[in-house]
Amino acid sequence: MPSDAFMWFILGWSVLLTVLMFIGGYFMFRKFLKRLPKNDGYSTLDWQDYYIDQTIHLWGSEEKNLLNDLVEPVPELFRDQAKQKIAGKVGELALQEKASRINQDLLIRGYILATPKRDHKFLRKKLDEKNISYTAYEPLFEQAR
């Protein structure tokens, strides 16, 4: 009978490893898809890096601190990626609007557009803590993905 227990252990271990490899593969594949070039020859991450490089000089210390506060709920492991994605969207908005500097309005709109809808409750909570009104952004919250 001990061999039956060992067999079940090996079977369970094999299933666990297979499931973990599928989960890891899923996240690696998502990153791979973002690196693939689009019709214009640049990938999503290439454009993100471009927008950050073009607008890095427009960021003030207040805006950087606010961005760090807004991504605080994100797990440490993914925080840098979240900051890059949000900063890329903010940079895109700043270039489209020909902004002379990144301000709080651009940062909040970029956050809303760059993040999934489930993250917006954290944004609302953080803005409430900082006594920043978000009523002007309600249409963006509604149209966000």
C-alpha positions in Angstrom: 0.0 0.0 0.0 2.8 2.6 0.5 3.5 2.4 -3.2 -0.1 3.5 -3.9 0.4 6.6 -1.7 3.7 7.4 -3.5 2.0 6.9 -6.9 -0.7 9.5 -5.9 1.9 11.8 -4.6 3.8 11.7 -7.9 0.5 12.1 -9.9 -0.5 15.1 -7.8 3.0 16.6 -8.1 2.9 16.2 -11.9 -0.5 17.9 -12.1 0.7 20.8 -9.9 3.8 21.3 -12.0 1.9 21.2 -15.3 -0.6 23.8 -14.0 2.1 26.1 -12.8 3.9 25.8 -16.1 0.7 26.7 -18.0 0.2 29.7 -15.7 3.8 30.9 -16.3 3.5 30.3 -20.0 0.4 32.4 -20.2 2.1 35.4 -18.7 5.2 34.9 -20.8 3.0 34.7 -23.9 1.2 38.0 -23.0 4.6 39.7 -22.8 5.6 38.2 -26.1 2.5 39.5 -27.8 3.2 43.0 -26.5 6.6 42.8 -28.1 5.3 41.9 -31.5 5.4 44.7 -34.0 2.0 46.1 -35.2 1.2 47.4 -38.7 3.4 50.5 -38.2 6.4 48.3 -37.4 6.5 49.2 -33.7 5.2 47.1 -30.8 3.0 48.3 -27.9 6.1 48.4 -25.7 8.1 50.3 -28.3 5.5 53.0 -28.4 5.3 53.1 -24.6 9.1 53.6 -24.3 8.9 56.3 -27.0 6.3 58.3 -25.1 8.2 58.0 -21.9 11.5 59.1 -23.6 9.8 62.1 -25.3 8.1 63.4 -22.1 10.5 62.4 -19.3 11.6 66.1 -19.0 8.0 67.2 -18.4 7.6 65.3 -15.2 7.9 67.2 -11.9 8.6 65.7 -8.5 5.0 66.2 -7.4 3.7 64.2 -10.3 6.3 61.5 -9.8 5.3 61.2 -6.1 1.6 61.1 -7.1 2.3 58.3 -9.6 4.2 56.4 -6.9 1.3 56.8 -4.5 -1.2 55.7 -7.2 0.6 52.4 -7.9 1.1 51.6 -4.2 -1.7 49.0 -4.2 0.1 47.1 -7.0 2.2 44.2 -5.8 5.9 45.1 -5.6 6.8 42.6 -8.3 4.6 44.4 -10.9 4.9 47.9 -9.7 7.6 49.0 -12.1 5.6 47.6 -15.1 2.5 49.4 -13.9 4.4 52.7 -13.6 5.8 52.3 -17.1 2.4 51.6 -18.6 0.8 54.5 -16.9 3.7 56.9 -17.6 3.5 55.8 -21.3 -0.2 56.6 -21.5 0.3 59.9 -19.7 3.2 60.7 -22.1 1.0 59.9 -25.1 -1.7 62.2 -23.8 0.9 65.0 -23.2 2.2 64.7 -26.7 -1.2 64.7 -28.2 -2.2 67.8 -26.3 1.2 69.4 -26.7 1.5 69.9 -22.9 4.3 72.0 -21.5 4.5 69.8 -18.4 2.8 66.8 -16.9 0.1 67.9 -14.4 -2.3 66.2 -12.1 -5.1 66.1 -14.6 -3.0 64.4 -17.3 -1.8 61.9 -14.7 -5.2 60.9 -13.5 -6.6 60.7 -17.1 -3.6 58.6 -18.1 -4.1 56.3 -15.1 -7.7 55.7 -16.0 -7.0 55.0 -19.6 -4.0 52.8 -18.9 -5.4 50.5 -16.2 -8.3 48.0 -16.3 -11.6 48.9 -14.7 -11.0 46.8 -11.6 -8.1 49.1 -10.6 -10.3 52.2 -10.7 -11.6 51.6 -7.2 -8.1 51.9 -5.8 -7.7 55.1 -7.7 -10.9 56.5 -6.3 -9.9 55.5 -2.8 -6.4 57.1 -3.2 -7.9 60.3 -4.6 -10.4 60.5 -1.7 -7.4 60.1 0.7 -5.7 63.0 -1.0 -8.8 65.1 -1.2 -8.7 65.3 -5.0 -12.1 65.5 -6.7 -12.6 62.9 -9.5 -16.1 64.0 -10.6 -14.7 65.5 -13.8 -13.3 62.0 -14.7 -16.6 60.1 -14.4 -17.1 59.9 -18.2 -13.6 58.4 -18.5 -14.4 55.9 -15.8 -17.5 54.9 -17.7 -15.8 54.5 -21.1 -12.7 52.7 -19.7 -12.2 49.1 -20.6 
